[in-house]
Every structure is written in C-alpha cells, then in structure tokens.
Amino acid sequence: MSPKRNPNRLRTKFGAYLVNLRIQNTGLSTSAASLRLGLRGRQQLDHYEIGRTVPSLLILIRLAELYKVPREEVIARAYWPQLILLPITALIEPDQLPDDLVEEIEKGLEESERRELTEFIESLLRRRLVLRQR
C-alpha cells in the first residue's frame, strides 16, 4: 500500500521555503517577522509557513522585501507550479495526480512544454464546453 499523499504538499514546500528565508536571511523569530510585516499576529505567519494558507500578493511583496530576495522569486515560488496545476486540478482531483507528475512539474517545464501543455488543457476545456452545450 502506498503512503497517503499530502494534497497540500505544494503549499507545504512553499512554507518551508519561507521558514528558510526567514531564518537564513534575517534570523528573526516568527513574532518579530510578523510585527515587521504588519501582520495581526504570529499565527498568520505560522499559517503561511506550515502551508495552511498562501499569502496575498501584498504580503508576498512584503516578505520579499523583509527577507531581501527579489519579489519575482517569492511570487514565482508561491504560485509555481500551482499555476500550471490549476487547469489540471479543474479536471482531475488533486489527490489523483501521480506524485511523479507533480515532481516533474515542480522541476519546471521548458517553454515549448509549457505551450504544449497549455494548448492541450485548453483543447480539453473547449471540448468539455462543447459537450455541455449539447
């Protein structure tokens, strides 16, 4: 029997990334970082770091500034590969996605692969729309 896969694994990876940035780049506690970010309390940052929630775009920008990393890096880490997975999860339950597929997507796709995957997903969605209109 294979182990149960964590459906929030991608968010958990992003949370671990945030913890690593906080500790290595600032050495701040979650309380101190929360205060500097203007969060209501430590619990909100804890939720980001354990993967319970993903920060808003504004908070992602603040995190990048506090942790002294490019905004683009933090935003890309927060939303990639989830962005490419969103259309897939509209068709397939996230816990039904094979681990090896998720791992390959996490590694990143070449531009041509991204284009091909996007076109394929769009065609599936168009086909579904046509079937629903019948």
Backbone as JSON, one array per atom type, in Angstrom:
{
  "sequence": "MSPKRNPNRLRTKFGAYLVNLRIQNTGLSTSAASLRLGLRGRQQLDHYEIGRTVPSLLILIRLAELYKVPREEVIARAYWPQLILLPITALIEPDQLPDDLVEEIEKGLEESERRELTEFIESLLRRRLVLRQR",
  "N": [[0.85, -1.18, 0.0], [0.63, 2.15, -0.91], [1.99, 5.18, 0.53], [-0.17, 7.68, 1.95], [-0.71, 10.56, 0.12], [0.11, 13.94, 0.68], [-2.21, 16.34, 0.07], [-1.75, 19.03, 0.2], [0.87, 19.41, -0.35], [2.37, 21.05, -2.1], [1.91, 23.62, -1.13], [3.01, 23.26, 1.37], [5.71, 22.94, 0.75], [6.28, 25.52, -0.14], [5.86, 26.88, 2.22], [7.98, 25.87, 3.77], [10.06, 26.97, 2.35], [9.65, 29.68, 2.96], [10.17, 29.64, 5.74], [12.87, 28.95, 5.71], [13.96, 31.21, 4.36], [13.31, 33.23, 6.22], [14.78, 32.48, 8.51], [17.48, 32.13, 7.56], [18.01, 34.54, 6.14], [17.28, 36.64, 7.79], [17.18, 35.88, 10.47], [15.14, 36.3, 12.2], [12.55, 35.79, 14.66], [9.31, 34.19, 14.42], [7.44, 35.85, 15.57], [8.74, 38.4, 15.61], [9.19, 38.77, 12.85], [6.53, 38.77, 11.95], [5.58, 41.1, 13.16], [7.15, 43.06, 11.84], [6.18, 42.69, 9.29], [3.69, 43.66, 9.5], [1.56, 42.08, 10.22], [-1.36, 40.69, 11.83], [-0.74, 39.04, 13.9], [1.46, 36.49, 15.2], [0.43, 34.05, 14.44], [-0.66, 34.21, 11.87], [1.61, 34.34, 10.15], [2.68, 31.89, 10.88], [0.74, 30.2, 9.73], [1.24, 30.62, 7.01], [3.8, 29.55, 6.88], [3.49, 26.87, 7.55], [2.01, 26.02, 5.5], [-0.72, 26.18, 5.5], [-2.16, 28.36, 4.52], [-1.83, 30.53, 1.66], [0.05, 33.44, 1.25], [-1.28, 36.74, 0.51], [-0.82, 38.74, -2.48], [0.21, 41.25, -1.77], [1.33, 40.69, 0.77], [3.22, 38.81, -0.04], [4.98, 40.47, -1.44], [5.85, 42.12, 0.65], [7.1, 40.15, 2.21], [9.22, 39.43, 0.5], [10.68, 41.82, 0.48], [11.36, 42.08, 3.23], [12.83, 39.72, 3.61], [14.84, 40.1, 1.88], [15.0, 39.27, -0.87], [14.46, 38.92, -4.42], [11.31, 40.15, -5.54], [10.02, 38.81, -7.62], [11.03, 36.23, -7.38], [9.93, 35.26, -4.95], [7.19, 35.45, -5.51], [7.0, 33.77, -7.74], [7.77, 31.35, -6.56], [5.66, 31.04, -4.8], [3.43, 30.69, -6.42], [4.07, 28.95, -8.51], [4.55, 25.52, -8.9], [1.8, 25.68, -8.9], [0.23, 27.33, -10.54], [0.36, 26.16, -13.1], [-0.78, 23.8, -12.44], [-3.41, 24.41, -11.8], [-5.35, 24.41, -14.01], [-5.26, 21.68, -14.53], [-6.13, 20.55, -12.12], [-8.71, 21.33, -12.25], [-9.81, 19.49, -13.82], [-9.03, 17.04, -12.8], [-9.04, 15.48, -9.65], [-6.93, 16.82, -7.12], [-5.6, 14.97, -5.38], [-5.51, 12.77, -6.98], [-3.58, 13.11, -8.83], [-0.61, 11.81, -10.09], [2.32, 11.34, -8.1], [4.81, 11.46, -9.42], [4.24, 13.03, -11.64], [3.6, 15.52, -10.49], [6.06, 16.04, -9.28], [7.72, 16.3, -11.54], [6.58, 18.56, -12.72], [7.1, 20.39, -10.7], [9.84, 20.64, -11.02], [9.98, 22.19, -13.18], [9.09, 23.36, -16.44], [10.03, 23.3, -19.84], [9.84, 26.03, -22.16], [8.56, 25.3, -24.58], [7.3, 22.96, -23.74], [5.56, 23.96, -21.81], [3.91, 25.53, -23.43], [2.78, 23.56, -25.07], [1.45, 21.97, -23.16], [-0.37, 23.84, -22.13], [-1.89, 24.38, -24.45], [-3.02, 21.84, -24.84], [-4.56, 21.5, -22.51], [-6.32, 23.64, -22.83], [-7.66, 22.76, -25.12], [-8.95, 20.5, -24.11], [-10.65, 21.71, -22.25], [-12.21, 23.29, -23.97], [-13.45, 21.27, -25.46], [-14.95, 20.06, -23.45], [-16.69, 22.14, -22.84], [-18.13, 22.33, -25.24], [-19.4, 19.83, -25.22], [-21.05, 20.14, -23.0], [-22.82, 22.04, -23.95], [-24.43, 20.72, -25.65]],
  "CA": [[0.0, 0.0, 0.0], [1.46, 3.36, -1.0], [1.64, 6.14, 1.57], [-1.15, 8.72, 1.59], [-0.04, 11.77, -0.32], [-0.38, 15.18, 1.26], [-2.74, 17.16, -1.02], [-1.23, 20.39, 0.36], [2.32, 19.29, -0.43], [2.98, 22.2, -2.76], [1.87, 24.74, -0.19], [3.94, 22.94, 2.44], [7.04, 23.25, 0.23], [6.43, 26.97, -0.13], [6.0, 27.26, 3.63], [9.35, 25.55, 4.18], [10.88, 27.98, 1.69], [9.52, 30.89, 3.76], [10.89, 29.44, 7.0], [14.29, 29.01, 5.38], [14.31, 32.62, 4.11], [13.23, 33.99, 7.47], [15.89, 32.12, 9.41], [18.79, 32.37, 6.96], [18.23, 35.9, 5.66], [17.04, 37.66, 8.81], [17.35, 35.36, 11.83], [14.01, 36.77, 13.01], [11.54, 34.85, 15.12], [8.05, 34.42, 13.7], [6.8, 37.03, 16.18], [9.42, 39.61, 15.13], [8.91, 38.9, 11.41], [5.12, 39.14, 11.83], [5.47, 42.5, 13.53], [7.73, 43.86, 10.75], [5.32, 42.55, 8.11], [2.41, 44.31, 9.76], [0.52, 41.06, 10.35], [-2.14, 40.79, 13.07], [-0.11, 38.24, 14.95], [2.39, 35.45, 14.78], [-0.31, 32.91, 13.89], [-0.83, 34.38, 10.42], [2.86, 33.9, 9.52], [2.74, 30.44, 11.11], [-0.12, 29.56, 8.73], [1.97, 30.64, 5.74], [4.99, 28.7, 6.97], [3.13, 25.44, 7.58], [1.3, 25.71, 4.27], [-2.18, 26.2, 5.66], [-2.65, 29.36, 3.6], [-0.83, 31.21, 0.83], [-0.08, 34.89, 1.46], [-1.76, 37.59, -0.58], [0.25, 39.33, -3.27], [0.82, 42.32, -0.97], [2.18, 40.07, 1.79], [4.37, 38.23, -0.74], [5.91, 41.57, -1.72], [6.45, 42.48, 1.94], [8.03, 39.06, 2.57], [10.42, 39.56, -0.34], [11.45, 42.96, 0.96], [11.9, 41.76, 4.55], [13.8, 38.63, 3.51], [15.88, 40.57, 0.95], [15.05, 38.47, -2.09], [13.65, 39.55, -5.46], [9.87, 39.91, -5.48], [9.66, 37.8, -8.62], [11.37, 34.9, -6.86], [8.94, 34.86, -3.94], [5.9, 35.27, -6.18], [7.09, 32.55, -8.56], [7.77, 30.2, -5.65], [4.33, 30.91, -4.19], [2.39, 30.29, -7.37], [4.53, 27.94, -9.45], [3.84, 25.09, -10.1], [0.36, 25.68, -8.74], [-0.43, 27.94, -11.69], [0.22, 25.18, -14.18], [-1.64, 22.71, -11.96], [-4.8, 24.82, -11.64], [-6.25, 23.84, -15.02], [-5.29, 20.22, -14.39], [-6.97, 20.19, -10.99], [-10.11, 21.56, -12.62], [-10.24, 18.27, -14.5], [-8.66, 15.87, -12.01], [-8.87, 15.78, -8.23], [-5.5, 16.95, -6.83], [-5.01, 13.77, -4.79], [-5.43, 11.75, -8.01], [-2.4, 13.38, -9.67], [0.52, 10.98, -9.69], [3.44, 12.06, -7.49], [5.88, 11.72, -10.38], [3.81, 14.15, -12.48], [3.76, 16.72, -9.68], [7.5, 16.27, -9.12], [8.25, 16.81, -12.81], [6.1, 19.93, -12.89], [7.85, 21.2, -9.74], [11.18, 20.88, -11.57], [9.83, 23.23, -14.2], [8.88, 22.92, -17.81], [10.61, 24.12, -20.91], [8.84, 26.91, -22.78], [7.78, 24.53, -25.56], [6.45, 22.04, -22.98], [4.51, 24.78, -21.22], [2.99, 25.89, -24.5], [2.07, 22.33, -25.48], [0.54, 21.6, -22.07], [-1.43, 24.85, -22.11], [-2.76, 24.14, -25.61], [-3.74, 20.6, -24.6], [-5.57, 21.76, -21.48], [-7.33, 24.49, -23.45], [-8.48, 21.95, -26.02], [-9.82, 19.68, -23.27], [-11.69, 22.57, -21.69], [-13.13, 23.65, -25.07], [-14.24, 20.08, -25.77], [-15.91, 19.9, -22.36], [-17.69, 23.19, -23.02], [-18.97, 21.91, -26.38], [-20.24, 18.71, -24.76], [-22.06, 20.66, -22.08], [-23.78, 22.84, -24.7], [-25.3, 19.83, -26.45]],
  "C": [[0.89, 1.24, 0.0], [1.04, 4.35, 0.08], [0.66, 7.19, 1.05], [-0.39, 9.99, 1.26], [-0.69, 12.99, 0.3], [-0.9, 16.07, 0.13], [-2.24, 18.61, -0.94], [0.28, 20.43, 0.24], [2.97, 20.5, -1.06], [2.99, 23.42, -1.86], [2.87, 24.51, 0.94], [5.37, 23.24, 2.0], [7.28, 24.75, 0.23], [6.6, 27.47, 1.29], [7.41, 27.01, 4.14], [10.34, 26.55, 3.57], [10.84, 29.28, 2.5], [10.28, 30.79, 5.08], [12.39, 29.59, 6.76], [14.74, 30.46, 5.13], [14.33, 33.42, 5.4], [14.45, 33.73, 8.35], [17.24, 32.51, 8.81], [19.04, 33.83, 6.6], [18.05, 36.97, 6.74], [17.32, 37.18, 10.23], [16.22, 35.77, 12.76], [13.15, 35.61, 13.5], [10.26, 35.1, 14.32], [7.33, 35.64, 14.27], [7.41, 38.32, 15.64], [9.14, 39.84, 13.64], [7.46, 39.34, 11.19], [4.91, 40.61, 12.12], [5.99, 43.4, 12.41], [6.89, 43.8, 9.48], [3.98, 43.24, 8.28], [1.26, 43.33, 9.86], [-0.16, 41.21, 11.71], [-1.52, 40.03, 14.22], [0.77, 37.17, 14.34], [1.67, 34.31, 14.06], [-0.48, 33.01, 12.38], [0.43, 33.93, 9.68], [3.04, 32.4, 9.71], [1.93, 29.69, 10.05], [0.54, 29.55, 7.36], [3.09, 29.62, 5.76], [4.66, 27.21, 7.06], [2.32, 25.04, 6.36], [-0.2, 25.68, 4.4], [-2.82, 27.2, 4.72], [-1.5, 29.95, 2.8], [-1.03, 32.71, 1.02], [-0.66, 35.6, 0.25], [-0.56, 38.16, -1.33], [0.96, 40.43, -2.48], [1.76, 41.74, 0.09], [3.4, 39.41, 1.14], [5.42, 39.3, -1.03], [6.61, 42.0, -0.43], [7.46, 41.42, 2.4], [9.33, 39.18, 1.79], [11.3, 40.7, 0.16], [12.11, 42.66, 2.3], [13.02, 40.73, 4.46], [14.9, 38.91, 2.48], [16.1, 39.63, -0.24], [14.19, 39.16, -3.14], [12.17, 39.17, -5.33], [9.46, 38.78, -6.41], [9.94, 36.39, -8.12], [10.32, 34.41, -5.88], [7.6, 34.59, -4.6], [5.91, 34.0, -7.02], [7.06, 31.31, -7.68], [6.39, 29.96, -5.05], [3.33, 30.29, -5.16], [2.82, 29.27, -8.41], [4.94, 26.73, -8.65], [2.33, 25.11, -9.97], [-0.35, 26.28, -9.94], [-0.66, 26.95, -12.81], [-0.71, 24.04, -13.75], [-3.11, 23.11, -11.86], [-5.71, 24.27, -12.73], [-6.34, 22.32, -14.92], [-6.22, 19.82, -13.26], [-8.43, 20.53, -11.23], [-10.68, 20.31, -13.27], [-10.05, 17.02, -13.66], [-8.54, 16.3, -10.56], [-7.38, 15.81, -7.9], [-4.87, 15.69, -6.24], [-4.93, 12.6, -5.78], [-4.24, 11.96, -8.94], [-1.25, 12.52, -9.19], [1.67, 11.84, -9.15], [4.51, 12.39, -8.51], [5.52, 12.87, -11.32], [4.02, 15.46, -11.74], [5.24, 17.06, -9.53], [8.12, 16.82, -10.39], [7.82, 18.25, -13.04], [6.84, 20.86, -11.94], [9.25, 21.53, -10.26], [11.14, 21.99, -12.62], [9.7, 22.62, -15.58], [9.61, 23.85, -18.76], [9.48, 24.94, -21.52], [7.96, 26.13, -23.76], [6.84, 23.54, -24.85], [5.28, 22.78, -22.35], [3.44, 25.13, -22.25], [2.15, 24.69, -24.9], [1.05, 21.92, -24.42], [-0.64, 22.56, -22.0], [-2.41, 24.62, -23.25], [-3.61, 22.89, -25.41], [-4.87, 20.82, -23.59], [-6.69, 22.64, -22.05], [-8.24, 23.68, -24.37], [-9.42, 21.04, -25.23], [-10.97, 20.5, -22.7], [-12.7, 22.99, -22.76], [-14.03, 22.47, -25.4], [-15.31, 19.86, -24.7], [-17.04, 20.91, -22.49], [-18.67, 22.83, -24.14], [-19.91, 20.79, -25.96], [-21.35, 19.18, -23.82], [-23.15, 21.44, -22.81], [-24.73, 21.98, -25.52], [-26.52, 19.44, -25.7]]
}
